[in-house]
Amino acid sequence: MTATIYLKSGTSVFAKNVVSIKESFTETTEYKDFKNFIFRDGYFYTFIGENIVAINGVDILYVNFSN
């Protein structure tokens, strides 16, 4: 699945064939089910797939997942 990450700056980045997302604050949690996933300000997110995208949650406007 491809994640298109739309940023508050008006740009977007792609993470291809995403298999997991790591969420980091004081601890790191890895998610493989994105159905009810919530992005939070102040957390850091790493999208892991064909490429790896690391981003601060405060910069994320929204994320679109597609096949």
C-alpha beads as a LAMMPS data file, in Angstrom:
LAMMPS data file: protein, C-alpha beads

67 atoms
66 bonds

1 atom types
1 bond types

-500.0 500.0 xlo xhi
-500.0 500.0 ylo yhi
-500.0 500.0 zlo zhi

Masses

1 110.0

Atoms # bond

1 1 1 0.000 0.000 0.000
2 1 1 1.241 3.498 -0.810
3 1 1 0.986 6.299 1.737
4 1 1 0.749 9.839 0.415
5 1 1 1.643 12.133 3.297
6 1 1 0.279 15.643 2.858
7 1 1 2.192 18.228 4.839
8 1 1 0.997 21.489 6.340
9 1 1 3.661 23.241 4.237
10 1 1 1.633 22.383 1.115
11 1 1 3.927 19.634 -0.163
12 1 1 3.525 15.866 -0.055
13 1 1 5.784 12.837 0.169
14 1 1 5.221 9.211 -0.816
15 1 1 6.064 6.025 1.026
16 1 1 5.721 3.031 -1.314
17 1 1 4.605 -0.456 -0.278
18 1 1 4.262 0.502 3.376
19 1 1 4.331 -2.538 5.667
20 1 1 4.508 -0.722 9.011
21 1 1 4.536 2.650 10.730
22 1 1 6.654 3.326 13.783
23 1 1 5.354 5.937 16.214
24 1 1 7.876 7.453 18.617
25 1 1 7.463 9.720 21.622
26 1 1 9.078 8.425 24.789
27 1 1 8.814 4.860 23.482
28 1 1 8.513 3.415 19.986
29 1 1 5.480 1.409 18.889
30 1 1 5.199 -0.346 15.520
31 1 1 1.822 -0.639 13.762
32 1 1 0.922 -2.928 10.870
33 1 1 -2.825 -2.214 10.836
34 1 1 -3.551 1.319 9.624
35 1 1 -7.353 1.121 9.577
36 1 1 -7.947 3.216 12.721
37 1 1 -4.541 4.812 13.011
38 1 1 -4.403 8.322 14.511
39 1 1 -1.529 10.751 13.933
40 1 1 -0.654 12.989 16.870
41 1 1 1.231 16.282 17.131
42 1 1 4.517 15.929 18.975
43 1 1 5.065 12.306 17.924
44 1 1 7.506 11.205 15.249
45 1 1 6.441 8.759 12.524
46 1 1 8.523 6.467 10.362
47 1 1 6.796 4.889 7.354
48 1 1 8.629 1.690 6.442
49 1 1 8.315 0.133 3.011
50 1 1 10.178 0.258 -0.291
51 1 1 11.496 3.592 0.910
52 1 1 11.552 4.996 4.437
53 1 1 9.984 8.328 5.337
54 1 1 10.500 9.853 8.798
55 1 1 8.426 12.890 9.759
56 1 1 7.270 14.862 12.774
57 1 1 3.547 14.450 13.425
58 1 1 3.122 18.212 13.856
59 1 1 3.960 18.608 10.132
60 1 1 1.319 16.128 8.897
61 1 1 -1.931 17.550 7.530
62 1 1 -3.336 14.138 6.513
63 1 1 -2.313 10.783 5.063
64 1 1 -3.979 8.923 2.195
65 1 1 -3.423 5.163 1.933
66 1 1 -4.036 3.522 -1.452
67 1 1 -3.286 0.222 -3.175

Bonds

1 1 1 2
2 1 2 3
3 1 3 4
4 1 4 5
5 1 5 6
6 1 6 7
7 1 7 8
8 1 8 9
9 1 9 10
10 1 10 11
11 1 11 12
12 1 12 13
13 1 13 14
14 1 14 15
15 1 15 16
16 1 16 17
17 1 17 18
18 1 18 19
19 1 19 20
20 1 20 21
21 1 21 22
22 1 22 23
23 1 23 24
24 1 24 25
25 1 25 26
26 1 26 27
27 1 27 28
28 1 28 29
29 1 29 30
30 1 30 31
31 1 31 32
32 1 32 33
33 1 33 34
34 1 34 35
35 1 35 36
36 1 36 37
37 1 37 38
38 1 38 39
39 1 39 40
40 1 40 41
41 1 41 42
42 1 42 43
43 1 43 44
44 1 44 45
45 1 45 46
46 1 46 47
47 1 47 48
48 1 48 49
49 1 49 50
50 1 50 51
51 1 51 52
52 1 52 53
53 1 53 54
54 1 54 55
55 1 55 56
56 1 56 57
57 1 57 58
58 1 58 59
59 1 59 60
60 1 60 61
61 1 61 62
62 1 62 63
63 1 63 64
64 1 64 65
65 1 65 66
66 1 66 67
